[in-house]
Amino acid sequence: MNLQIFTFPEVEKLQQQIPKPIVVFIYTDWCKICYGMKKKTFKNKGIISVLNDHFYFVNLNAEDNNNITFLGKTFVYKPSGTESGMHELAKELGSINGQISYPTTTILNSGFEINVQVNGYINSNKMSAILKKYLKLSQ
């Protein structure tokens, strides 16, 4: 069983047909903790099952250079130095009190509003608890 991964434009279209909350996993290529979550948490059969059935899942590389159009706005990569920078959408969805750390897992409701933001490594048990609690609260 594979985790279904969507893009922001796909999620926008799908929301019009079947509204579901969106889990956005904000990561960077150099982040070892992010890699660990991809290899462990998001490979867990129980997590995959809950995400595929009840959520739309989007991977967002915070250092991606490609523009992303979402909700009628185009978000771009903003360089902050010769080898560094951040994508505007990652900043918008992943910042907690003006700061971003990697990884950050954000849950948006079907109205595209941020409901949950958790930064740092989330193991399968904790992720399962977060997702189930969210589903219970949003009924």
Secondary structure by P-SEA (a helix, b strand, c coil): cbbbbbcaaaaaaaaacbbbbbbbbbbccccaaaaaaaacccccaaaaaaaaccbbbbbbcccccbbbbcccbbbbbbbccccbbbbaaaaaaccccccccccbbbbbcccccccccccccccaaaaaaaaaaaaaaac
